[in-house]
Amino acid sequence: MKDDNFLREMNARHLWHPMGHPGDARGNPPKIIRKAEGVNITDIDGNDVIDAVGGLWCVNLGYSNDAVKRAISDQLADLPYYSAFAGTTNPSAIEASYAAMEFFAEDGMERIFFTSGGSDSVDTALRMARQHHRLKGEPARTKFLSLKKGYHGTHWGGASVNGNNRFRIAYEPLLSGCHHLPSPYTYRNPFDETDPVKLADKIVAAAVDEIEFQDPGTIAAFIMEPIQGAGGVIVPDASFMRKMREVCSRFGILMISDEVICGFGRTGDWTGARHWGVKPDMMTIAKGITSGYYPVGGVLLSGEVAEVFETAGADGSLWTGVTYSAHPVGAAAAVACIRETLRLRIKDNAASRGAQLHEGVKRLAEKHDVIGDVRGGHGLMTGIELVGDRSGKTPLDAETVKKVHQAVYDAGAMVRIGANNILMSPPLTITKEETDRIIAALDFGFGEA
Ligand SMILES: Cc1ncc(COP(=O)(O)O)c(C=O)c1O
């Protein structure tokens, strides 16, 4: 490894980073994170802070899970790679498919298709939804519905159903036939509705209106996150997903639950759909399936959807997949990670520490006017919307948001910024004392606004 001077000198010189300005990064280079242990990360300057981001909503088991690390290195020794395109497979992939199916059985999922991450999973699910309808004799069902504020990755399909325009505008035109419903975002919505139940009902009514306008026979799928993550931790009313499930069933539309963040315990339940008592037709997963230690994603299908493919003629073949689908090392990581996830019952800790973080931030809102809205309370996902003035809800300016971000870091916690929101999704193994330290760092940071 080159020395620290080299790393500092070359930081962001040649490497373009996702979701940032490559020119700006040359002047304001990113923090170099060198090491991690437990729930802490250490940068090249020796700052040791709690990672309230969990890597990127993914390091559910924290950074020191030896069982997952060992599974990866053992698998590297035995079989570092082999293709899983039709004709060959590998033992870890078979084991991982079994473990995943046990994990998601209660959600009604019976088959899995492995990918390299969340964006792959979303695009694959959208393709499978179209193919499913074609196989059922409804080839006109090609359109997709989704929610504003939703995040579904950056591939063309995911970007097309994405509900945050900063991920869309530079790349348009996107897929045609993608239509967006309002988000269950009580703080800001076109209905000016602050009651979550009434807002849910209005969105459901808007969905029915849109479906009838489009013609139900043209819509393939509706995709949603059970709790919207990257869009600002937007928690719908408990009735919302269930009501949308009913609408989807009524109109023959497949419901895809995007569990890339919510899956594997983040919401305080093993899946987001289960948290709301819903059985979707398909699920997309990534992140927590390997705790971020290896890039793996997956598409899950209900028995009913799977049967359409498995009993079809030649047209049931899947002409989609990636080189790293069912990668043996990723699959070994997934097997170990699912085992550890269950053994440690991290969903229970997510529920209690999530409540602690949410309550702690709500107390900070009594003290700091810069906090416009606090969202969460369902597992370890907490969002704080920052405003310049509370009555006008004017988003806090980017410079001050940056200042708060750095001050929180200086006080001992890494948080994530998404526009004027602070987003937090710490490892699900975090302790009570570590959670208090995040709240204390936020308190300091808001004081600097
Ligand atoms: C809900 C959701 N879907 C899809 C994705 C895309 O996943 P990836 O970044 O692994 O491609 C993300 C990423 O954060 C996500 O939060």
The ligand as a MOL file (V3000), in Angstrom:
LIG
                    3D

  0  0  0     0  0            999 V3000
M  V30 BEGIN CTAB
M  V30 COUNTS 16 16 0 0 0
M  V30 BEGIN ATOM
M  V30 1 C -34.6280 0.8700 -2.0070 0
M  V30 2 C -33.4210 0.7800 -2.8920 0
M  V30 3 N -33.5100 0.1290 -4.0600 0
M  V30 4 C -32.4520 -0.0050 -4.8660 0
M  V30 5 C -31.2340 0.5250 -4.5270 0
M  V30 6 C -30.0560 0.3820 -5.4370 0
M  V30 7 O -29.1320 -0.4850 -4.8760 0
M  V30 8 P -27.5920 -0.4750 -5.3550 0
M  V30 9 O -27.0280 0.8350 -4.9320 0
M  V30 10 O -27.0080 -1.6730 -4.6530 0
M  V30 11 O -27.5890 -0.6550 -6.8250 0
M  V30 12 C -31.0940 1.1960 -3.3120 0
M  V30 13 C -29.7990 1.7760 -2.9060 0
M  V30 14 O -29.6600 2.4570 -1.9130 0
M  V30 15 C -32.2290 1.3490 -2.4780 0
M  V30 16 O -32.1550 2.0250 -1.3240 0
M  V30 END ATOM
M  V30 BEGIN BOND
M  V30 1 1 1 2
M  V30 2 1 2 3
M  V30 3 2 2 15
M  V30 4 2 3 4
M  V30 5 1 4 5
M  V30 6 1 5 6
M  V30 7 2 5 12
M  V30 8 1 6 7
M  V30 9 1 7 8
M  V30 10 2 8 9
M  V30 11 1 8 10
M  V30 12 1 8 11
M  V30 13 1 12 13
M  V30 14 1 12 15
M  V30 15 2 13 14
M  V30 16 1 15 16
M  V30 END BOND
M  V30 END CTAB
M  END
